[in-house]
Amino acid sequence: MTGLTVNYIARVERGESFPRLDNLVTIINTLGVTADAIFCDVIDKSTNHPISSLAQELDSLSPNDKLQIMDVLRVLIRQAKDREQNRAT
């Protein structure tokens, strides 16, 4: 899926090789994850840390509670976007 060889991916997975930036971006995009997810074991700070922390907390809740919280967040996000749009006009 990445266009990279199986041997190359295997060397990266075993830690024998570190991909060039362009290959790293290709791998991350193909996996459909964030760079934070890839580097979570080695990076001390992340720009998405509060979001990641909230996601972990949400994971511990029941599916119904998650849905309710996501509904509330969507309303708050919509309201914030509306306020921004009103300020711009």
C-alpha positions as CSV (number, residue, x, y, z in Angstrom):
1,M,0.0,0.0,0.0
2,T,2.9,2.4,0.6
3,G,4.8,1.4,-2.5
4,L,7.8,0.6,-0.2
5,T,9.3,-2.9,-0.2
6,V,8.3,-5.5,2.4
7,N,11.9,-5.8,3.3
8,Y,12.2,-2.1,3.9
9,I,9.1,-2.0,6.1
10,A,10.4,-5.0,8.0
11,R,13.7,-3.2,8.7
12,V,11.9,-0.1,9.9
13,E,9.6,-2.2,12.2
14,R,12.6,-4.0,13.7
15,G,14.4,-0.7,14.3
16,E,17.2,-1.5,12.0
17,S,16.5,1.5,9.7
18,F,14.8,4.8,10.2
19,P,12.8,6.0,7.2
20,R,13.5,9.2,5.3
21,L,11.0,12.0,6.0
22,D,9.1,11.4,2.8
23,N,8.8,7.6,3.5
24,L,7.8,8.3,7.1
25,V,5.0,10.6,5.9
26,T,3.9,7.9,3.4
27,I,3.9,5.2,6.2
28,I,1.9,7.4,8.6
29,N,-0.6,8.4,6.0
30,T,-1.0,4.8,4.9
31,L,-1.6,3.7,8.4
32,G,-4.1,6.5,8.9
33,V,-2.7,7.6,12.2
34,T,-1.1,10.8,13.5
35,A,2.6,11.3,13.9
36,D,1.8,11.6,17.7
37,A,0.5,8.0,17.7
38,I,3.7,6.8,16.0
39,F,6.0,8.7,18.3
40,C,4.0,8.5,21.5
41,D,6.7,6.4,23.2
42,V,9.6,8.8,22.4
43,I,8.1,12.4,22.3
44,D,7.6,14.2,25.6
45,K,5.3,16.9,24.3
46,S,2.6,17.0,21.7
47,T,0.5,19.8,20.3
48,N,-2.5,17.4,20.6
49,H,-1.8,16.3,24.2
50,P,-5.0,17.7,25.7
51,I,-7.0,16.1,22.9
52,S,-5.2,12.8,23.3
53,S,-5.8,12.9,27.0
54,L,-9.5,13.5,26.5
55,A,-9.6,10.6,24.0
56,Q,-8.1,8.3,26.5
57,E,-10.7,9.4,29.1
58,L,-13.5,8.9,26.6
59,D,-12.3,5.4,25.8
60,S,-12.9,4.4,29.4
61,L,-16.6,5.3,29.2
62,S,-19.6,3.3,28.0
63,P,-20.6,3.6,24.4
64,N,-23.8,5.5,25.4
65,D,-21.8,8.0,27.5
66,K,-19.4,8.5,24.7
67,L,-22.2,9.3,22.3
68,Q,-23.8,11.8,24.7
69,I,-20.5,13.6,25.3
70,M,-19.7,13.7,21.5
71,D,-23.1,15.2,20.9
72,V,-22.4,18.0,23.5
73,L,-19.0,18.6,21.9
74,R,-20.5,18.9,18.4
75,V,-23.0,21.5,19.7
76,L,-20.2,23.5,21.4
77,I,-18.0,23.3,18.3
78,R,-20.9,24.5,16.1
79,Q,-21.6,27.4,18.5
80,A,-17.9,28.4,18.5
81,K,-17.8,28.3,14.7
82,D,-20.9,30.4,14.5
83,R,-19.4,33.0,16.8
84,E,-16.3,33.1,14.7
85,Q,-18.3,33.5,11.6
86,N,-20.4,36.3,13.1
87,R,-17.2,38.2,14.2
88,A,-15.8,37.9,10.6
89,T,-18.9,39.5,9.1
